[in-house]
Amino acid sequence: MTTDALHPDLAAGQRGPADHAIRQQIIDAADAHFARFGYGKTTVADLAKAVGFSKAYIYKFFESKQAIGEAICAQCLEKIMSAATAAVYEARTPTEKFRKLFSTITAKSTELLFQEKLLYDLAANSATEQWPSALGYLARVEASLREIILQGREAGEFERKTPIDETSSAIMLAMQPFMHPLLLEFNLDGLPENQTRVINLILRSLAP
Amino acid sequence: MTTDALHPDLAAGQRGPADHAIRQQIIDAADAHFARFGYGKTTVADLAKAVGFSKAYIYKFFESKQAIGEAICAQCLEKIMSAATAAVYEARTPTEKFRKLFSTITAKSTELLFQEKLLYDLAANSATEQWPSALGYLARVEASLREIILQGREAGEFERKTPIDETSSAIMLAMQPFMHPLLLEFNLDGLPENQTRVINLILRSLAP
């Protein structure tokens, strides 16, 4: 995982001065435009028109529509991760931190993805095509999860026999129905009860 | 769950005499046609042409393209379920039966869905739009799972404290990445190792 994947201002396919105010202006305008008209249907020419810059000027900052999508996606994932990190920090025990990590991710993802319905296809693209922003985000969630598991093992709350890699990757997979945009959409009706059931199952699997 | 959802010859949207040989002929021809040209792009008119019957004659047996899709889907799910049931029957212990149920479902689904790449959009439609055939199939998988859990509890292999409904629904959700066509496609690369990891996690959660 490189920092490229974590910071919107350095995301893949971007160019020109990183801190240029115009860059953020383009991202914000594109965000609003995608939210209104959808990511799939918008071209860079449409965007240029909406933002009030020339296509050539936009290409000074982003090499493609996907690069702009990446930047929006990275900002969105950053919001989700920040909320989760704050919730984990507030929780007292490793068990409670584990619950908060995944329940916050799902609650925040639901809020961001489905309030702005048309950004959903952007998120789905990012996840299924494994954009660097999505991969970087998943790596950060798994890193946070590993830290919680290690704390739980240290505190005697969790079992220590299973290799940590096996434990953390299995949990990331079992949580996919509540993290991956394609399945999250499909599982919205049963929230939060169904996620709590899977979290409880995982906590039973972690029992010493 | 009604039998309508379980038997292809009674699936939703079908009409006319159930055992009519023409019905199966239409299903087989549609299956071959969808596998070659894709479900999404095919119209009932295209199908009629390919099968050599009139559109009106096809409508005697199926009320829509979806009804034909349903019938194909039900047949495909029936094959998966039969393979899983046979594998569960062969296994000796509840733990082994549990492993076999899900590993067979995933292996067979992968084989059926991705050998005939263009049937994949049919399966994805069926799952995301919750067609009766897909719902009936999931109900059968869960019924088989419950039976295995009860046997495991009886035999002292599995814990008995968690309500059976909670246990079985949580397991069905945690297994979604390896059962739902949308996520199965996304998780193909890590098979079978990643599924084994989640199965191991669930078995740890079932420990008495």
Chai-1 contact restraints between the chains, C-beta under 6 A:
chainA,res_idxA,chainB,res_idxB,connection_type,confidence,min_distance_angstrom,max_distance_angstrom,comment,restraint_id
A,E166,B,R197,contact,1.0,0.0,6.0,A-B,restraint_1
A,S169,B,R197,contact,1.0,0.0,6.0,A-B,restraint_2
A,A170,B,R197,contact,1.0,0.0,6.0,A-B,restraint_3
A,A170,B,V198,contact,1.0,0.0,6.0,A-B,restraint_4
A,A170,B,L201,contact,1.0,0.0,6.0,A-B,restraint_5
A,L173,B,P177,contact,1.0,0.0,6.0,A-B,restraint_6
A,L173,B,N194,contact,1.0,0.0,6.0,A-B,restraint_7
A,L173,B,V198,contact,1.0,0.0,6.0,A-B,restraint_8
A,A174,B,A174,contact,1.0,0.0,6.0,A-B,restraint_9
A,A174,B,V198,contact,1.0,0.0,6.0,A-B,restraint_10
A,Q176,B,P177,contact,1.0,0.0,6.0,A-B,restraint_11
A,P177,B,L173,contact,1.0,0.0,6.0,A-B,restraint_12
A,P177,B,Q176,contact,1.0,0.0,6.0,A-B,restraint_13
A,L182,B,L182,contact,1.0,0.0,6.0,A-B,restraint_14
A,L183,B,L183,contact,1.0,0.0,6.0,A-B,restraint_15
A,N194,B,L173,contact,1.0,0.0,6.0,A-B,restraint_16
A,R197,B,E166,contact,1.0,0.0,6.0,A-B,restraint_17
A,R197,B,S169,contact,1.0,0.0,6.0,A-B,restraint_18
A,R197,B,A170,contact,1.0,0.0,6.0,A-B,restraint_19
A,V198,B,A170,contact,1.0,0.0,6.0,A-B,restraint_20
A,V198,B,L173,contact,1.0,0.0,6.0,A-B,restraint_21
A,V198,B,A174,contact,1.0,0.0,6.0,A-B,restraint_22
A,L201,B,A170,contact,1.0,0.0,6.0,A-B,restraint_23
A,L201,B,S205,contact,1.0,0.0,6.0,A-B,restraint_24
A,R204,B,S205,contact,1.0,0.0,6.0,A-B,restraint_25
A,S205,B,L201,contact,1.0,0.0,6.0,A-B,restraint_26
A,S205,B,R204,contact,1.0,0.0,6.0,A-B,restraint_27
A,S205,B,S205,contact,1.0,0.0,6.0,A-B,restraint_28
